[in-house]
Amino acid sequence: MTAQLTPSQLRQFVAVCVVQQWALLVTGPPGGGKSDIIAQGVADAGADSIVSHPVVSDPTDAKGLPWPAADAESATFLPFGDLARALAVTRPTAWFLDDLGQATDAVQASFMQPLLTHHAGGRRLPDCLTFIAATNRRTDRAAVRGMLEPVKSRFVSIVELVPDVDEWCAWALSNGICAETVAFLRFRPELLSAFEPSADMVNSPIPRTWSHVSKLMSVEMDPAIRAAAICGAVGDAAGGEFLAFLALWAELPNIDQICIDPDSAAIPAQPGTLYAVCTALGRRVTAANFPRIARYAERLTDANSGEFAALLLRDCIRSEPAVCNTQAFVQLTTGPLQGLISGDA
């Protein structure tokens, strides 16, 4: 079994590998965010990126084209494309080989020398260059037949990216994913990544397809068309559950009323509705209205919903970090919510 890392752990490990100039191979199902997380880790290390797609490459891409010398008595390899760019780098750079497992054996083998000896086509690659690769798994029906053993052993480690709903929701709230999608996946976290390979023309609920759902929610369209499109994005089962959740979302307590008069606002009894209310309030928070939202969080704690109060407070911090400087925040985290949330959430 491949060692597993969450998105935040993978991001940290990628940065370490770039700094230490260690080659790393990352596996995982389609649409899990491997490419984006690797790019974030490379950026964290202060490095540049070269992105290649070996699945559509030729072995000469990693070695160069045979080229006659001026005396016409010998030949060398002429670098081009990404190899030429890699040879020219002068600062820390990660050469990212995306979907390496889908490449032919010949293309995989063409990277054996660069990975092991840091040479390509008779030329020495810059010491500041590091290799990072990603691939789907053989079980994902993504045309991955496997990887040559000599190629695998050239990576310092092989790790698998696994989803984490809390980390995904934190990312989603900061990247414009609609509140309805975030609230639903908090309610049904197992649907964040329920990938099922299929030869049929259907999608699975995975991080990538949930972001498509958010796009479908962001524009006006006929409700019947939107419903069909959502099921087409994440599959009939997950799409049907999400559509049912939207009906619950439409019946939420008035969020503006909670922000105006938190003492008289209703506290939902159903967990799904509580997730929706907390997510909606977290998206609506400002430094000015936070004291009233904090009062509602206090009432949640009094109603034995302390975990939802902590969830609400974490969302407020992510949406508006300035709330940490308010008196209401200090009173809440040193009083009713003490021990339920850390100040660095």
VOBADREN-254204 format. One record per residue (C-alpha): z, y, x negated; residue number from 0. Coordinates in Angstrom, 2 decimals. Layout:
N
ATOM      pz      py      px  nr
ATOM       Z       Y       X NUM
...
% end
This chain:
345
ATOM      pz      py      px  nr
ATOM    0.00    0.00    0.00   0
ATOM   -0.98    3.40   -1.35   1
ATOM    1.81    5.89   -2.04   2
ATOM    2.00    8.37    0.84   3
ATOM    2.55   12.13    0.73   4
ATOM    2.85   14.73    3.49   5
ATOM    0.57   17.79    3.33   6
ATOM    3.20   19.96    1.61   7
ATOM    4.01   17.21   -0.89   8
ATOM    0.33   16.66   -1.66   9
ATOM   -0.21   20.37   -2.15  10
ATOM    2.61   20.48   -4.70  11
ATOM    1.38   17.34   -6.49  12
ATOM   -2.18   18.65   -6.74  13
ATOM   -0.85   21.82   -8.38  14
ATOM    1.13   19.73  -10.87  15
ATOM   -1.92   17.60  -11.70  16
ATOM   -4.10   20.67  -12.29  17
ATOM   -1.51   22.25  -14.57  18
ATOM   -1.00   18.97  -16.49  19
ATOM   -4.76   18.21  -16.48  20
ATOM   -4.27   14.86  -14.74  21
ATOM   -7.08   13.32  -12.70  22
ATOM   -5.93   12.55   -9.12  23
ATOM   -7.46   10.52   -6.28  24
ATOM   -6.45   11.34   -2.68  25
ATOM   -7.18    8.99    0.23  26
ATOM   -6.76    9.32    3.98  27
ATOM   -8.57    9.13    7.33  28
ATOM  -11.34   11.55    8.26  29
ATOM  -10.28   14.98    9.47  30
ATOM   -6.77   14.88    8.05  31
ATOM   -7.14   18.01    5.91  32
ATOM   -7.56   16.47    2.45  33
ATOM  -10.14   18.99    1.25  34
ATOM   -8.23   22.04    2.52  35
ATOM   -4.89   20.88    1.10  36
ATOM   -6.43   20.08   -2.27  37
ATOM   -8.01   23.56   -2.32  38
ATOM   -4.59   25.08   -1.57  39
ATOM   -2.95   23.09   -4.37  40
ATOM   -5.64   24.15   -6.83  41
ATOM   -5.13   27.79   -5.82  42
ATOM   -1.35   27.40   -6.20  43
ATOM   -1.97   26.32   -9.79  44
ATOM   -3.97   29.51  -10.38  45
ATOM   -7.15   27.53  -11.03  46
ATOM  -10.76   27.84   -9.93  47
ATOM  -12.72   25.11   -8.14  48
ATOM  -16.06   23.36   -8.46  49
ATOM  -16.81   21.25   -5.38  50
ATOM  -19.25   18.34   -5.60  51
ATOM  -20.34   15.77   -3.01  52
ATOM  -21.15   12.53   -4.87  53
ATOM  -22.26   10.85   -1.64  54
ATOM  -25.48   12.89   -1.83  55
ATOM  -25.69   12.92   -5.64  56
ATOM  -27.74   11.08   -8.25  57
ATOM  -26.25    9.58  -11.44  58
ATOM  -28.00   12.27  -13.47  59
ATOM  -25.82   14.92  -11.76  60
ATOM  -22.85   13.81  -13.88  61
ATOM  -24.80   13.23  -17.09  62
ATOM  -27.81   15.55  -17.10  63
ATOM  -31.56   14.99  -17.14  64
ATOM  -33.20   13.39  -20.18  65
ATOM  -35.00   16.20  -21.99  66
ATOM  -37.24   16.07  -25.05  67
ATOM  -36.10   17.88  -28.16  68
ATOM  -38.24   20.56  -29.79  69
ATOM  -39.53   18.09  -32.38  70
ATOM  -40.65   15.70  -29.66  71
ATOM  -39.08   12.89  -31.72  72
ATOM  -35.86   12.64  -29.76  73
ATOM  -34.26   13.58  -26.45  74
ATOM  -30.98   14.78  -25.11  75
ATOM  -29.44   15.27  -21.69  76
ATOM  -29.98   18.65  -20.04  77
ATOM  -27.03   19.61  -17.80  78
ATOM  -27.76   21.23  -14.45  79
ATOM  -25.99   22.08  -11.20  80
ATOM  -22.26   21.39  -11.06  81
ATOM  -22.23   19.77  -14.51  82
ATOM  -23.67   22.93  -16.05  83
ATOM  -21.02   24.97  -14.25  84
ATOM  -18.28   22.61  -15.43  85
ATOM  -19.41   22.86  -19.06  86
ATOM  -19.31   26.66  -18.87  87
ATOM  -15.79   27.15  -17.50  88
ATOM  -13.35   29.05  -19.69  89
ATOM  -10.24   29.09  -17.48  90
ATOM   -8.29   26.38  -15.58  91
ATOM  -10.69   24.72  -13.13  92
ATOM  -10.55   21.68  -10.87  93
ATOM  -13.78   19.75  -10.42  94
ATOM  -13.31   18.36   -6.91  95
ATOM  -15.30   15.22   -6.11  96
ATOM  -15.20   15.08   -2.31  97
ATOM  -15.87   11.77   -0.51  98
ATOM  -16.22    9.91   -3.82  99
ATOM  -15.68    6.55   -2.10 100
ATOM  -18.90    7.00   -0.10 101
ATOM  -20.99    7.37   -3.26 102
ATOM  -23.13    4.54   -4.59 103
ATOM  -21.78    2.36   -7.39 104
ATOM  -24.19    4.02   -9.82 105
ATOM  -22.93    7.52   -8.96 106
ATOM  -19.30    6.40   -9.17 107
ATOM  -20.01    4.82  -12.56 108
ATOM  -21.65    8.04  -13.78 109
ATOM  -18.22    9.72  -13.65 110
ATOM  -16.48    7.00  -15.68 111
ATOM  -17.14    8.69  -19.04 112
ATOM  -16.17   12.22  -17.89 113
ATOM  -12.97   10.90  -16.29 114
ATOM  -11.90    8.86  -19.32 115
ATOM  -13.20   10.69  -22.40 116
ATOM  -13.91   14.16  -21.00 117
ATOM  -17.50   13.89  -22.22 118
ATOM  -20.73   14.03  -20.23 119
ATOM  -24.24   13.55  -21.57 120
ATOM  -23.06   13.88  -25.15 121
ATOM  -21.22   17.14  -24.49 122
ATOM  -17.50   17.76  -24.53 123
ATOM  -16.12   19.09  -21.24 124
ATOM  -13.74   22.06  -21.56 125
ATOM  -10.07   21.12  -21.95 126
ATOM   -9.20   23.44  -19.05 127
ATOM  -11.20   21.24  -16.63 128
ATOM   -9.39   18.74  -14.37 129
ATOM  -10.82   16.17  -11.96 130
ATOM   -9.51   15.80   -8.39 131
ATOM  -11.22   13.37   -6.00 132
ATOM  -10.85   12.48   -2.34 133
ATOM  -12.08    9.62   -0.19 134
ATOM  -11.66    8.05    3.20 135
ATOM  -10.38    4.48    3.36 136
ATOM  -12.47    1.33    3.73 137
ATOM  -10.98    0.76    7.19 138
ATOM  -12.16    4.15    8.50 139
ATOM  -15.80    3.17    9.17 140
ATOM  -16.81    6.12    6.99 141
ATOM  -19.32    4.18    4.83 142
ATOM  -16.67    3.61    2.15 143
ATOM  -17.40    0.20    0.63 144
ATOM  -14.73    0.55   -2.01 145
ATOM  -14.43    2.04   -5.45 146
ATOM  -15.17    0.53   -8.83 147
ATOM  -11.99   -0.69  -10.51 148
ATOM  -12.73    1.13  -13.80 149
ATOM  -13.11    4.35  -11.80 150
ATOM   -9.85    3.91   -9.87 151
ATOM   -7.83    3.21  -13.01 152
ATOM   -9.00    6.46  -14.61 153
ATOM   -6.95    8.51  -12.13 154
ATOM   -3.32    9.14  -13.04 155
ATOM   -2.37    8.26   -9.45 156
ATOM   -3.86    7.33   -6.07 157
ATOM   -2.01    8.84   -3.12 158
ATOM   -2.63    8.82    0.63 159
ATOM   -2.27   11.92    2.78 160
ATOM   -0.24   11.26    5.93 161
ATOM    0.14   13.78    8.77 162
ATOM    3.40   15.54    9.56 163
ATOM    3.61   17.22   12.95 164
ATOM    6.18   19.83   11.87 165
ATOM    4.08   20.89    8.89 166
ATOM    0.91   20.93   11.00 167
ATOM    2.55   23.09   13.66 168
ATOM    3.81   25.52   11.02 169
ATOM    0.27   25.76    9.65 170
ATOM   -1.22   26.08   13.14 171
ATOM    1.06   28.94   14.15 172
ATOM   -0.06   30.86   11.06 173
ATOM   -3.76   30.12   11.46 174
ATOM   -4.58   31.09   15.00 175
ATOM   -4.36   27.67   16.67 176
ATOM   -3.69   28.23   20.36 177
ATOM   -0.08   27.93   21.54 178
ATOM   -0.98   25.33   24.16 179
ATOM   -2.25   22.93   21.51 180
ATOM    0.81   23.42   19.31 181
ATOM    3.22   22.93   22.22 182
ATOM    1.42   19.78   23.37 183
ATOM    1.50   18.15   19.95 184
ATOM    5.20   18.89   19.63 185
ATOM    5.63   17.07   22.93 186
ATOM    3.31   14.19   21.91 187
ATOM    3.47   14.17   18.08 188
ATOM    1.97   10.68   17.83 189
ATOM   -1.34   12.14   19.06 190
ATOM   -1.70   14.49   16.10 191
ATOM   -3.36   11.69   14.14 192
ATOM   -4.31    8.67   16.25 193
ATOM   -7.53    7.84   14.47 194
ATOM   -9.38    4.77   15.76 195
ATOM  -12.66    3.91   14.05 196
ATOM  -15.44    3.22   16.55 197
ATOM  -19.17    2.64   16.51 198
ATOM  -19.39    4.48   19.83 199
ATOM  -20.08    8.21   20.09 200
ATOM  -16.46    9.17   20.76 201
ATOM  -13.92   11.21   18.83 202
ATOM  -10.30   10.45   17.98 203
ATOM   -7.33   12.83   18.14 204
ATOM   -6.90   13.99   14.53 205
ATOM   -5.97   17.36   12.99 206
ATOM   -9.62   18.40   12.68 207
ATOM  -10.47   17.63   16.31 208
ATOM   -7.32   19.35   17.62 209
ATOM   -8.52   22.51   15.88 210
ATOM  -11.75   22.07   17.86 211
ATOM   -9.67   21.93   21.05 212
ATOM   -8.12   25.26   20.09 213
ATOM  -11.61   26.75   19.72 214
ATOM  -12.54   25.47   23.17 215
ATOM   -9.41   27.11   24.56 216
ATOM  -10.22   30.47   22.98 217
ATOM  -13.27   31.37   25.07 218
ATOM  -13.93   31.74   28.77 219
ATOM  -15.91   28.91   30.38 220
ATOM  -16.11   26.93   33.58 221
ATOM  -12.92   24.81   33.86 222
ATOM  -14.91   21.63   34.49 223
ATOM  -17.02   22.23   31.39 224
ATOM  -13.91   22.97   29.31 225
ATOM  -12.22   19.79   30.53 226
ATOM  -15.24   17.68   29.60 227
ATOM  -15.53   19.39   26.22 228
ATOM  -11.85   18.82   25.42 229
ATOM  -12.18   15.12   26.21 230
ATOM  -15.29   15.08   24.03 231
ATOM  -13.30   16.65   21.19 232
ATOM  -10.31   14.28   21.10 233
ATOM  -11.26   11.37   23.36 234
ATOM  -10.67   10.71   27.03 235
ATOM   -7.07    9.48   26.72 236
ATOM   -5.69   12.30   24.54 237
ATOM   -7.88   14.85   26.30 238
ATOM   -6.60   13.75   29.70 239
ATOM   -2.99   14.08   28.57 240
ATOM   -3.68   17.53   27.17 241
ATOM   -5.31   18.66   30.42 242
ATOM   -2.27   17.43   32.37 243
ATOM   -0.07   19.39   29.98 244
ATOM   -2.13   22.52   30.65 245
ATOM   -1.21   22.25   34.31 246
ATOM    2.45   22.24   33.27 247
ATOM    1.78   25.20   30.95 248
ATOM    0.35   27.18   33.87 249
ATOM    3.69   26.78   35.70 250
ATOM    5.87   28.03   32.83 251
ATOM    8.61   30.55   33.49 252
ATOM    7.30   34.08   33.02 253
ATOM    7.42   34.68   29.25 254
ATOM    7.43   38.45   29.67 255
ATOM   10.39   38.15   32.02 256
ATOM   12.31   36.13   29.43 257
ATOM   11.64   38.85   26.85 258
ATOM   12.84   41.53   29.31 259
ATOM   15.86   39.79   30.87 260
ATOM   16.86   36.68   28.92 261
ATOM   20.18   36.32   30.75 262
ATOM   18.61   35.66   34.15 263
ATOM   15.53   33.71   33.02 264
ATOM   15.43   30.04   33.95 265
ATOM   15.97   27.34   31.33 266
ATOM   13.59   24.42   32.00 267
ATOM   15.04   20.94   32.26 268
ATOM   11.95   18.98   31.14 269
ATOM   11.36   18.57   27.39 270
ATOM    7.62   19.24   27.74 271
ATOM    8.28   22.57   29.43 272
ATOM   10.92   23.48   26.84 273
ATOM    8.44   22.85   24.03 274
ATOM    5.92   25.06   25.81 275
ATOM    8.42   27.89   26.42 276
ATOM    9.68   27.90   22.83 277
ATOM    6.15   27.89   21.41 278
ATOM    5.05   30.71   23.72 279
ATOM    8.09   32.85   22.84 280
ATOM    7.53   32.23   19.14 281
ATOM    3.99   33.57   19.44 282
ATOM    5.21   36.64   21.37 283
ATOM    8.07   37.68   19.05 284
ATOM    8.34   41.10   17.41 285
ATOM   11.19   42.67   15.48 286
ATOM   11.83   44.84   18.54 287
ATOM   12.09   42.08   21.15 288
ATOM   13.76   39.50   18.91 289
ATOM   17.35   40.38   20.00 290
ATOM   16.43   39.37   23.56 291
ATOM   14.68   36.21   22.39 292
ATOM   17.75   35.45   20.28 293
ATOM   19.88   35.77   23.42 294
ATOM   17.67   33.21   25.17 295
ATOM   18.03   30.91   22.14 296
ATOM   21.80   31.28   22.44 297
ATOM   21.58   30.24   26.09 298
ATOM   19.50   27.22   25.08 299
ATOM   22.29   26.19   22.71 300
ATOM   24.88   26.61   25.49 301
ATOM   22.71   24.36   27.69 302
ATOM   22.87   21.56   25.08 303
ATOM   19.30   22.29   23.91 304
ATOM   20.26   23.26   20.39 305
ATOM   17.24   21.54   18.84 306
ATOM   14.95   23.68   21.00 307
ATOM   16.86   26.82   20.06 308
ATOM   16.36   25.94   16.38 309
ATOM   12.68   25.26   17.04 310
ATOM   12.34   28.65   18.72 311
ATOM   14.04   30.43   15.84 312
ATOM   11.84   28.74   13.23 313
ATOM    8.73   29.79   15.14 314
ATOM   10.01   33.36   15.32 315
ATOM   10.51   33.43   11.54 316
ATOM    7.01   32.07   10.90 317
ATOM    5.39   34.56   13.28 318
ATOM    7.44   37.59   12.23 319
ATOM    9.50   37.18    9.01 320
ATOM   11.06   40.61    9.61 321
ATOM   13.34   39.08   12.26 322
ATOM   15.46   37.70    9.41 323
ATOM   16.60   41.25    8.70 324
ATOM   17.91   41.86   12.21 325
ATOM   21.55   41.78   13.24 326
ATOM   20.67   39.36   16.04 327
ATOM   19.34   36.85   13.51 328
ATOM   22.48   37.06   11.38 329
ATOM   24.74   36.65   14.40 330
ATOM   22.76   33.67   15.69 331
ATOM   22.55   31.80   12.39 332
ATOM   26.19   32.36   11.54 333
ATOM   27.31   31.55   15.07 334
ATOM   25.73   29.27   17.70 335
ATOM   22.94   27.98   15.46 336
ATOM   24.91   27.64   12.24 337
ATOM   23.93   24.38   10.57 338
ATOM   20.91   23.81   12.82 339
ATOM   18.46   25.94   10.88 340
ATOM   18.24   27.13    7.30 341
ATOM   17.45   30.71    6.46 342
ATOM   14.29   29.70    4.56 343
ATOM   12.65   27.99    7.54 344
% end
